[in-house]
């Protein structure tokens, strides 16, 4: 008699509940792998159009040339350290970065350009999926599974993050490993946090920022001498790794830039990321104002809010020091991607604490709507007047890369000598980057042009495609001994051109 009622009760258990029970019964490692696999599949679907894209800007003269050099030279890491860096037209820029080594492995295992590009894009998407999974793990202890998944989705949709997830460079690995370091620190696993932090710093110096943020948040939460000693020990490996290039006497690029221009150009980049900046401003302003609502937040939420605060402070301190004392560096949009999930999380928590759930929900929906409908392009103006760096904050980088390839191919088909900026020169020297079938012997860097001894006919790629100095084109256009003929190309409202110059007199 007891079997009937028990069976009836079981039949009323929702299937979703049964699936949840089975999911929770799986080992932690299996759940972690399946979560990563699901995020990776979604990411490949989201960024499928990027798989066959050629290499983009800094990829072309930093990580990828170094990896290709390793593949062609039996992985001679010591030899790569002796190679010149990008500003000397060499592949040694990130010789110490494991991402460069990964590129070399993939280059060794693939024999064609499409296979290399697809494999490398998939590898970086897999790394990006690790970071997005860690965003879920960051939020899950204090949010529901649904809310945590929504945070992952919105993080991936923020245009500057969306663009980087399709790139093959350093920021996505720094984001992914940085998230691993932060989550390890939040769990109190400081040995792993230190290890992940050192790995992130090995990619680039800014990789130390996520670890410094969680260490700072821990110090604020505990404020004990033992916590200070632990913080020093946790940070020490990252500091050593960050100083390693200097210890090995690796040269740094030292371009001559006016600091006022650097700060102005860096500030302008903020305008290109309205969704992120609005979320950051909302979180910072309302976290700083006195809380008169009387709401209290548990310690798990507080330490996450403190991590965001320390990440912002570390970001400002790191780049200010770099600009003043190391190199006059433009702070580019891609540098901000490590802040994205923390800004979104903090904006929601601060808004919910002060205004309830309605206000942050409405603001969140407006931001997502903006990302989906305009990809921030409406605030960027004429796409032909946007620098290639600014395009990182939108998805317009994809047609720009294809347009670059089309223009370069057409210019080379003329058979004339071709003068380009250094970045395009790198794209022409490594066929696996996806722009040329073989290395051309008639392409030169624009800095080397001498109008008194130049060929009778030659081509210059215009600044509409690359950041060619205005004075070079102006000098040619004002010179009566040359006539010019322009060939234009268009793709999705973008235009580029190359200009053929013919000497008519001496």
N, C-alpha and C positions, 0 to 999 in steps of 0.2 A: 504493500500500500504506500510505502514511502517513496517508491521510485517515481510515481506519477507526478506529484507536486514538485519534486526536485527537478525532473526533466522540464516541467513547465517553466520553472524559474530560470533554468539555464537557457531555454529557448528565447526568453525575453532579454537576455544579455546582448547589448548591441554588438555587431561584428567589429566595430571600431575599437570597442573596449577589449575584445579578445585579441585583436592585433596588437594593441598597446601592451597587453600583458606579455605576449610573446616577444615583442620588441625589447621590453625591459628585462626579459629573461636571458637575452643574448649576452655573451661576454662583452665587456666594455670595448675591447679592441675591435671586435667584429662590428659593433654599432658605430664606432668611429670610422672604420673603413667604409661601411655602407653609406654613412652620412656624407663622407668625402666623395664617394662615387656618384651619389645623387647630385651633389653640388657641381661636380666636374661635368656631368652630363648636361646639366642646365646651363653651365657656363659655355660649353662648346656649342650648344644650340643658340645661345644669345650672341656669341661672337663667331659664328660659323663663317661669316663673310671675311673674317680676318685671316683665315687659315692660309690662303694663297697670296696674301699681301706681301709685297717686297719689304725689305727692312726700312725702318723709319730713320729719323734724324740722327740722334746720338748713338743708336744701335750701329749705324753704318760706319762710325769711326772709333768705336770704343770696344764694346764687348765682343761683337761678332768678328771683326778682323783678328782680334787676339785668339779667339777660338779656332778660326780657320788656319791661322799660323801654326797653332799647336798640332792640328790635324795633319798639316803638311810637313811638320818637322819632328815627327816621332815623340810628341808631347815633351819637348825639351823646355820644361818650366824655367830652368835657370837661364836658358837662352832667351826666353820671352822677356824675362826681367831686364835683359840687356838691350831689348829693342826700343827704338824711340817711341814716344807717345804721339797722340793724334796731331798735336800742334807742330810736330816735326815730321808729319806724314808717315808715322809708323803705327804698329798694332799693339804697343806695349802699355796702353792706357790703364787697363784693369788686369794686369798680369796676375795679381794676387787674388782676384775674386773667383770663388768657386763657380760662379755662373759662367765665367769665361771658360773654365775647364769643362763644364757641362756642354757648352757650345762645341768645344773641340771633340768631345765624345760623340755627339750627334753628327757632327760633320764627318767623323771617321766611319760612322755606321751607315751613312747615306751617300749615294753616288750621283744624284741629280739635284738640281735646284728646287723643283717642287717638293721632292721628298725631304730635303733639308728644311725648307721653310715650314712645311706642314708639321714635321716632327718637332721642330723647335717651338712653333706656336703651341702645339699640344702640351709640350713640356712646361711652358710658362703658364698655360691655362691650368694644368694640374697643380702647379705651385700656387696659383691664385685661388684654386678651390680649397687648398689647405687653409689659406688665410680667411676665406669666407666661412669655412667650417668653424674656425676658431672664433670668428665673430659670434656665431651661434652659441658656442661654449662660453663666451664671455657674458652673454646676456642671460643664458638659460637659468643660472642659479637664482636670479631675481625676477625673471619674466617667465611667462608661459611659453610652451613650445611654439604656439602659433605666433606670438609676438616676437619671439627670437628669430623665427624664420622670416618674418616680415622685415626685421632689421637687416638680415642678410640680403634680402631681395632689394631693398631700397639702397643699401650700400653699393651693390653691384650696378645699380642704375644711375647713380650720381655720375654725370658726364665725365668728369676728370678721372674717376675710378674706372668707368666703363671703357674709356680709351686705353688706359694702362693695361687692362686685362687682355687687350689684343696686341700689346707690344711685346718685344723680346729684349728687355733691358733689366735694370736693377731695382726699380721701385717696387714692382710686384713681389719679388722675392723678399725685399726688406719688409714690406707690409706683412707677408705671410709668416716669416720667421719672427718678426717683432710681435705679432699676435701670440705666437707660441710662447715667447718669453714672458709676455704680460700674463697670460693665463697660468703659466707655471708659477709666477710670483704670487698671483692671487690665491693659488692653492697652497702656498707656503713651500713649494718645491723649489728652493732657491738654487740648488745645484743645477737643475735643468734650466732654470731661468738664466743663470749665468752662462751656461753652454749655448743656449739659443741666442742670447744677447751677443756673445762673441762671434757667432756665425753671422748674424745680421750685420755686425760691424765689419766683418771681413769683406762684405759686398761693397760697402762704401761707408765713410765715416759717419754719416747720418743714421746708420743702422743702430747706433748706440742709444738713440732717443727713446724707443719704446721701453727698453730695460731701465733707463734712468727714470722714466715716468713711474713705473710700478715700484721701483725702489724708493723714490721720493714719496709716493703715496703711503707706502708702508712706514716710512719714518714719521710722517705726519700722524699716522694712526697710532703708533706705539710710543715714539719719543723717548726711547730708552737707549742707554749706552750700548747695550748688547745689540740693539737694532742698528746702531751706527757702525759698529764693528762688522756686523754681517753685511751691511750695505757696501762697505769698502771692499770686502772680500768678493762679493758678488760682481761688483763693477770692475774689479782689477783685470780679469781676462779681456774684457772688451776694450779697456784703455790700452792694454799692451797691443792688442790686435790693431786698434786704430792708429797707434804710433808706428806700427811695423813698416809702412812705406817710407817714413822718415828715417827709421833706423837702417833701412836698406838703401838709403840715399836716392830714392826715386824722385825725379824732378816733378815740380808742379807747374801747370800752365799759369802764366802770369800776364794775362792780357791787360793792356792799359785802358782803364775805364774810369770815368769820372764817378766818384761815389754818389754824387747827387743823382746822376742818371741811373745808377744801379738801384738806388732806393726807389726812385720814381718808377722805373720799369718793373721792379718787383711788386710795388704797390698796385700797379695797373693789373697785374695778374689776378689780384683778388676779385676784380670786377668780372673776370672771366669765369668765376666759380660762384655765382650768386646763391645757389642752393646750399653749398657748404658754408659760405660766409654768413648767411642768414641764420642757419642752425647754430653756428659758433657764437654769433653775437647774442642770440636769444639765450643760449646756455650761460654764457659768461655774465651778461647783464643781470639776469634774474637770479643767478647763483650768488652774485656779489651784493645785491640789495638785501636789506634786512627781511627776514622771513616773519611776517606777521600773521600767517595763517595758523600757526600752532601745530602744523603737521610734522610728524617725525619720520625719519627714514632709517631703515635698518642699516647695520654696519656694512653689509655686503654691497648695498647701493652706494653708501658713502665712500667706500674705498674705490669704487669705480668712478665716481665723480671726481675724487681727488686724483686718480690716475689721469683723467682728462685734463685737469688743471695743470698737473705737472708736465704732461706732454706738450701743452701749449707753451708753458714757460721754458721748457727745454728746447723746444723748436725755435723760439725767439732768441734765446741765449746762444744756441749753436750757430745759427745763421748770422747773427750780429757779429759774433767773434770771427767767423769765417770771412765775412765781408771786410771787416776792419783790419784783421791781422794775418789772414792767410791768402785769400784771393778775392778780388772784387766780383763776386758771384751773383748772377741774376737768380732770384728765388723763383723757380718755375712752377707752373701749376702741378706738375706730377709730384713735386716734393710734398704736397699736402695730403696725399692719399692716405697716409698713416693716421691722419686725424679724422677721416670721414666717419667710421662707425662710432667713435667716441663722441664726436660732436652730435650725431643723431641721437645716440643713447642719452647723453646728458641733457640735450634740449627737451626730449620727452620727459625725463624724470623731473627736471626743474619746473617745466610747464605743468605737469600733473600735480606736483606738490603745491603749487601756488594757485592754479586756476581750475583744477580738476582735469578730467580727461578730454573734455570737449574742445577747449582751445588748442592744445597741442595736436589733437586729431585733425581739426580743420586746417591748421597750418601745415601739418604733414601732408595732407591730401593736396593742398595747393602746390607744395614743393614738388611732389611726385608728378602732378599734372604738368607742371612747368618742364620737368625733365623729359616727360614722355612726348610732349607736343612740340617743344622748341629745342631741346638739347642745349639750351643756353645760347643758341645761335642768334636769337633776336637781340641779345645784349652785346653782341660782338661786332655788329655793323657789317660793312661790306666784306665778304670773305676774301676778296682779292687784296684787301689792305690789312689783313691779319697776318702776323708773323707765324712761321711754322710752329713756334713754341706755343703761341696762343691757341692753335688748333688742337693742342693736346686736351684742352678743356671741353672739346666737343667730339662728335663722331665724324667731323669733316676731314679728319686726317686721312681716312681711307681713300676718298677720291683724290686727295692731294698726292698721295703716294703713287697712285696709278697714273695721274697726270704727269708726274715727274718722269716716270718710266717712258711714257709715250713721247714726251718732248725730247728726252735724251736720246731715245732710239732714232727719232726722226732727224735730229741734228747730226748724229753719227753717220746716218745713211747718206748724207751729202758728200762724204769723203773729205770734207774740209777740216783743217785744224780747229779744235774746239777749246774754248777757255771757260772754266767753271770755278765756282767757289770750292774751298777745300772739301766740304762735306760731299758735294756731288762728285768730286774727284775720287773720294773713297768708294762711292757707289759704283764707279766705273772700273775700279781696280780689283774688285772681288765679285766675279760673276755669280757666286752663290747668294749674293744679296738680292738678286732678282731684277736687275736693271739692264744688264748686258749679257750676251752669250759668251763673249770672250773679252779679254783685256785689250782695249784699243791702244794703239801706239801714237795717236795724234791728239790726245786729250791732255790739257795742261791746266795748271792752277792760275786763276786770274791775276794773282799777285806777281806772276812771272812775266806778264806781257810788257813788251817794250815797243811803243808805236813807231820808233825810228827804224827798228829792225824786224818788225812784224811781217808775217806773210802777206802776199798781195790780196788774198781773200781769207777770211777766218770768221768764226762764229763765236758769239758770246751769248750765254744763257741769261735772259733778262731777270731782273730782280722780282718780277711778278711770280717767278717760280722759286728763286733762291734770294737770300739776303745779300745781293750784290751791292757793293757801295755805290751810292748815287754818283760820286765824283768820277768813277771809272766810266760809266755810261755817258755822263755829261761831257767829259773830256773828249770822248770819241765823237759824240754828236756835234760838238762845236768845232771839230777839226775839219777844215775844208778839203783835206786830201782824201777823205773817206766818204763813200756813199753807203747808205744802209738800206736793208730790206728785211722786213719783219714777217715772221710766220707765227701765227697764233693757234693755240689749241684751247678747247673748252671741255669742261666736264662738270656737270651738276652746278652750274653757276660760277664755277672757278675758271680762271683763264691763266694761261702761261704762254710764253713765247721765247723764241730764240731769234737773234738778230745777226744777219750776215753782213759783214763789212767788207767793202771792196775799195782798194786803193785806186784813186783816179789820177793822182799826181803826187810828185815828191817835191 
